[in-house]
Amino acid sequence: MKTVLRNGRLLDPSQELDIIGSLVIEDDQISDFGDDVDEEGADEIYDCQGMWICPGLVDPHVHLREPGEDQKETIRSGTQAAAAGGYTTICCMPNTSPPLDSPSLIDYILDQSASPEAGGVFVAPVGALTVGLRGDQLTDLAALKRAGIVAASDDGHPIQNSLVMSRAMEFCVQLDLPIMAHCEDTTLTAGGSVNDGAVSSMLGLGGMPRSAEEIMVMRNCLLSLHTGCQLHVMRVSTWGAVEMIRQAKYLGAPVSCEITPQHFILTEEACADFNPVFKTLPPLRTQLDLDILHQALADNTIDCISSDHSPHAMYEVQVPFDEAPFGMSGLESVVGATLTALVHTGLLSPLEAIRKLSTKPAEILRLEAGSLKPGETPVAQVTVIDPNVEWTFDVNKTFSKGKNNAFHGMAFKGKTMLTFCGSEIYRDALLDSKRYASIL
């Protein structure tokens, strides 16, 4: 099978490539790209004029919920949503039921994600850092790495004991294993639902102070500096956290961080109607935070963009705000949100946006992804994005079982059109034969 993606804008941050050209996928591999490729014998030719042809997107932070919480999401539905969002590699978090704290559970994730019924994307498991995510006894990290984990984390159950975290980092240095940390002092956020401030007071809801995030960011960055452990800070949300990460990088700590679309688009004001889809962890912050987070995206203090895809069943979120679970689904809205809020506003160039959505997360977690170079990835991982198509995000038209997305009904500019992971795994309905594609 030979497929040609013709006349698109080739964007590959791994090569600092930004040219108009074509790309050839042959026998599930990228065989050629550039401004002059051989189209002879092609089975399919897609006219990608005006579109971006880029490395398959990489999401470092996804909750697939399986095993144990199939009512929220399954590996099948989650990977299908990932393919529709343009992702070819996703990292699944360990807070399943039971948590991913044993090699047998890692085997289960890898087996299920490779099944023909799944979405066709690569799933890279993140193993539990402590047994049962309880924050005290470390898991057998060496066995988990042999089983296939790419990082370790206790995710939404952050380790509160600094001695335990220090020992975890010492072990992970020996194993050359990154730690992904959700940074929160839970003694300060207990009972909270929204950002601590004017909105929490107005709504009469428990507040979650920014200091809870910043204290743990500082502690974890210092431990990373002292131990040499690679630390990835998940879902930053405050200007103080960003400044601490900036300083840690300056001092030489091996630290990186991510941000979600909800935290670079929305503020705490969105919670004013008590709609639980806006209940996130960490909570939505202030406009000042948003402004400084935008600066940090532009100057690369914030390394990458994740979805923090956190699907919930509808009956779980159709409850009073303070009783609802934290998190929102997001795999299928990240591209639209990122291009609308960051690229079309001039904050990020197209190449920098793809760097944060693909090449950089692959680099941080040492994944075989994020590049269009032939032979760099196990199979061709390519995403085609139309940056100018205008559409309205509708949760009722998504593959994910989780319909708790705060961007429902929002107008976006930019959408994934095609996703290849070896072969074609997703094709958007807008990409019809009359408009873009010619099948030979």
N, C-alpha and C positions, 0 to 999 in steps of 0.2 A: 504494500500500500504506500503510495507516494502522495503527499499533500503539500501544496504550495500556498503559502500566505503571501500574497503579492501586494507591493506598493504601499506598505504600511510604514509607520515610524518605528524603527527598531530601537528599543530602549534597553540597554543592558549595563547597569552600574558596575558589574564585575569586570567589564572591559572599558568603562567610561564611554560607552557607545551610544550615540544619538544621531542616527542617519535615516534617510528614507531608503527603503530597500525591501527585499523579500526574504523569506525563510522557507527552507525545505525540510519536511519531516518524512523520513523514509524508513520503513521497517521499524517504527516506534522510536527512532532516534533522529536528532537534529543532524542532518547531513551537510547542510550548507546554509549560509546567509550572506547578505550583502546587497550591493546595488545591481549585481548581474549574476543571476543564478540559472541553473539549467532546469527548465520546466518540462523538458521532453519526457513523455511517459507518465505524466502526472495523472492520478486518478481523480483528484479534487483540486480545484484552484479557487481560493477565496480572494476576492478583491478587497483589500483592507485599506484602501485609500482613506485618509483622514483618521485612521485608527492607530492605536499603539500595539506593537507586537513586543511583548516583554517576557522575562522569565516568569514561570508559574509563581503565584503568590505564596507566601509562607506565613502562617499564623502561629505565633509562639504560645498562644494562650486560649485554649478551647476546652469547654466542658462537654463531653459526650454522654455523660450520665450513666452509661452502661459499663459494668453490671450494676443492677440493683434499683435503678430509677427509670425504668423504661417508659413510664408515663410522661416523663419530661423530654427525653430524647433517646435515640438508640445510635449505635455506631453506623447503622445503615442510613438513617435519616440525617444524621449529623454530617456524614461524609458526602451525601448528596447535596446538602446545603453548601458545604465547602466548595464543591465543584462548581455550583451555580454562582458562588461568590468570586470565582477566579482562583481559588486556592488549589494547589497541587500537593502541598505538604502542610499538615497541621500537627501541633503538639497537644496531646490531651492531658488534662490535669488529673491528679490522683484522688480527688475527693469523691470517689464513687462509693458504692455500698456493696461489699466491703471496699476499703481503700486499696489502692494499688501498692501494697507493701510486701508482695511476695512474687517470686519469678513466675509462678503458675498464672497469676492474674495478668502479668505482662504478656505471657504467651497467648492468653485468651484475647487480649486487645489486638495483638498482631494478627492472629488467625482470623478474627472476625472482620477486621478492616481489609484483609486480603481476599475475602470471599467475593464471588461474582455478584452478589446482591448489593454489595457496598458501592459507594460512589466513585471508586477508582482512584482516590487520592492516597498518598502516603500518610500514615498515621505514626507519629513518633511519640511513644509514651513518656510521660514524666513520672518518675517513681516517688513514692512517699518518703519523706526524710525521716520521719519517726513512725514507729509502729502504731497503727490505728489513727495516725495524725494527732496523737495525744500530746506531743511535745516533750516527751521525756526520754524514751528509749529509742536509740537510732536503729533503723532498719539495717538489714544486711545489704549495704549499698553495693558491695562488690558483686554479689550474686544478682542484684537487680541490674547492674550495668551489663553483666554477661548476658542477661536475658534480653537486653535491648533498650533500656531507658537512655534518654539523651540528656537528662538533667534530673535533679531531685528538688522536691518542694513539699511543704505542708499547706500550700495555697491559702485558702480562706481560714485556716487554723494556724496562724503564725506562732512560731516558737517564742514564748515569752521569756524563758530562762536563758540568760546570756551565756552561761557555761555550756549548756547543751548546744546552742548555736555555734559557739566557738569550736567545740569538739566536732560538730558536724562539718564545719569548714575545713578543719584539719584533715579529716578523713577524705573529704572530697578533693582536696589538693592532691593527695596521694593517688586518687583514682582518676584525676584529670576530669572531674565531673562538675559542671556548673550547678550552682544553687539558684533557684528562682524563688524570690521572697516577696510575699504580700506583707507589707510593712504596716503594722497596726499594734499599738499598745491597747489590748482589749480591756484593761482595767479602766481606761479613760473613755471607751466607747460603749461600755455595757449599757443596754437599754436604749441606745441611740438609734435613730432612723434616718436623720438628715444632717447636713452640715450644721455645726453649732454656731448660731449667729442670729441675725435678725429674723430670718425666715423660720427657724425652729421655734423662736419665741412667739412669732405671730401665729404659727400653726398649733402651738401647744404640744409639739413633738420633742422627744428626747434628742439632744444634739450630740454630734460626733466631732470633737474638736480637731483642728488641723494638727495640733501638737501630737496627737496620737499617731499620726502617720510620720511626722517629721522626727520624732524621738526614735522610732524604729529604723527609719532610713539612716539616721546618723549612726546608730549602734551597728547596724549591719555593714555600712560602708567602712566604719573603723575596724570591724573584725575582718573584713575583706582586705583592708590595707595591711593589717598585722599578720594575717595568715597567708596571704597571697591567693586566696580562693576566688575564683571567678564568680561574681555575684550579678544576677540580673534582677533588678527591681521591677516588679510588676505594677502596672496601672497607676502611675504617679498622678497626683491630682492637685497638689498645692505648690505655690511658688517657692515656699521654704524647702520642700523636698527636692525640687529641681536645683536650687542653689547648693544644697548639700552634696548632691550627686556631681554637680559641676566641680565643686571643690575637691571631692574625692578623686575624680578623674585627674585633676591638676596635680594632686599629690602622688599619682601613680597607681591608685587602687584599680584592679581589674573589674571595673563596674560598668554595667550598661543598664538601660531602662527602656520601658515601653509606655505608651499612652493609648487610650481607647477613644474612638470617636465621640462617645458621650461626654468624655471629659475635656475635649477640645471644641465642642459645639454648645453644650448645654450648661446652664448654671442652676444654682439652687432654686431660682425663681420658678423653674419648671415644676417644682413639687407643690406649688401653691394650691393646686386643685385636688390634692390628695390622691393623685393617680399613681398606683403602685408600680407602674412600668418605669417610673422615674426613680425608683428606690434602688440605688446602686451601691456597690462597695468597692472603693471608698465612695462616700457620698458626693453628689454634684457640689461643686464649690462656688466661688464668687466670680464676678466679671474680672476682677484684678488677677485672680489666679489664671483665668482663661487667657488674658492678655500676655502674661509672662510665660505661660505654657506655649503659646504661639511663638514667642521669641526663642524659646528653648528648642522647639521643633526646627526653626529656621537655622539656628546655629549648631545643630546636631548634638546638643546636650541630651536631648531625647533621641534615642537611637532608632526606634522602630514603632510601628503602629500595630496593635493587636485588636482582636474583636472582643476578648473576654466573653466569648459566646457562652451565656449562662441561661439556657432554656428552662422554663418552668411550665407545668400544666396550667391551663387557664383557671381551673378551680382553685389552684394554689395562690394565684394573684388577685382573684376576685374577692378580696377580703379587705378589712380596714388597713390603711397604710402601715401602721406600726406592727401589724401582724403578718404582713406579706414578706416573702423571702427577698433577699437582695439579688440583683442582677437582671440582665436583659439579654435576649438572643441577639446575634449581630453578624453572623457570617455573611449574610447576603446583602447587607447594607453598607459594609465598610468601604467598598470602592466608590459608591455614589457619595457617601458622606465625605470621604477624603478629597475627592476631586472637587466637590462643590465648595467645601469649607477652606481647603488649603491650596489647591492648584489653581482653580479659576479666580481666586482672590489674589493670586500672585505671591502667596507666602512660600510655597514650594514649587520648584520647577518640576516638570514631568519626570525627569531623571531622578531627582531627589525623592519624589513621592514613591517611585518604584523601588528605590533603594530601601526606604523604610518599610515597604510592604513585602519585600522579597529578599533582596540580597543581604541586607544587614541582619535580619533575624536568622537567616541561614548561616551566616558567618558566626554569630554569637553562639548558636547551639550546634555548630559544626555539622550541619546537615548537607547532604549531597543535593543541593537545590540552589535556586537564586542566580542561575547563569544560563546564557544561551550558547556558551561554548560547547561545540561537539565533544562528547565524551566526558563532560564534567558531571553529568547526572546519570543515574542508572537508565532512565528512559527520557525521552523528550518531555520537558516540563515547560509549557508555553501558555501564556494567557493573552488573549486579544481583547482590548478595551476600546470602546468608542467613547472618547472624552467629551463629545458634544451632544450625545443623545440626551434628551430631556424626558424624564419619566417620574412617576410618583410611586414611592415605595408602599407596597401593600402586603401586610403580613399574611393575608389570606391566599396569596399566590407564592408563598415560600415553601421550600422543601422541609425546613425544620419543623419539628413538632411543637417547638416553643414559639408562641405567637406574642410573647411579651417583649415587644420592640418599641422603644420610645420614638422611633422615627416613622412609625406608621402614618401614612398620609402626607409625608414630607416630600416636596419636590426636589429632585436631585438632577444634576447634570454630569453624566458619566456613568457607564455601565459595562459590566463584563459581557462580551459577546460570545467568545469561544474559550474553552479550556481543554488543553491537551495534557494528558499524563500518560505518555506512551502513544495512545491513540486518543481520539476525540472522546471526552467524557461529559462535556456539556456544550450545548448550542442554544443560545437565546432565541426566543420566538421572533424577535425583531430581525434576526439575521436570516431573512427569507431569500429565496433564490432570485426574486425580482430585484431586491435591493442591493445585496452584497455578493452572493455566492454564485459561482458557476460550477456545476458538477459535470465533469467530463466522462 
